[in-house]
Amino acid sequence: MQLGMIGLGRMGSNMVRRLMAAGQECVVYDIHPQAVKDLEKENAVGAHSLEEFVSKLSQPRAIWMMVPAAVVDRTLSDLVPLLSKGDIVIDGGNSYYHDDIHRSVDLKVKGIHYVDVGTSGGVWGAERGYCLMIGGEEAIVRRLDPVFAALAPPIDSAPRTPGREMVGGTAEMDICTVGQTARGTLSKWFTMELSTGSWQPTPRG
């Protein structure tokens, strides 16, 4: 799968490396040209402006923003006019969930899908994998499964919880997803068994 990454700090750049190691194609952009050049040397597709970045992505585009929460809205204001209906924007930073809800509603009017993915793993994530808390439309999250599967730790990273050997789900794979209306509240979780691709909503009260 092809993914565009905006923001090539320590986490963003290492996420790109992990994705490429799993066979995903990455188009990358950062306001610091050297960060782009460094990943171009590792076979990422570099872009040196947002316009060039968007032009190098196949539609429907999937774009992951790994930028500080304070600049998400500024980034969106520059990015969204360049996008088309059906494109996906992912916020992988530490935005306040109420802001994510408002962004999702605003972009839906434009036909653009918004997914918020709280991501943790630090500089060790490139090797160990990243913990992902995913909020978005079920069909869109399904489409992004190859990305999430590549970023998450493998299921054998730690011993399974006793008694869960026959139970499906991804909590032990560090992937948790919440439905579109439950984003941020965790009133309902959606768990996905990666081996089958089947989703099962599990009420949590």
Protein Blocks (a to p, Z undefined) as FASTA:
>chain_A
ZZddehjafklmmmmmmmmmnopacddddfblklmmmmmmnopacdfbfklmmmmpccdd
dddddddfklmmmmmmmmmmmpcehiacddfbfcdfklmmmmmmmmmmnopacdddddeh
ijmlmmnopcddddddfklmmmmmmmmmmmpccfklpccdehilmpgcjklnopacddfk
lgonlpaccdddfknopacdddeZZ
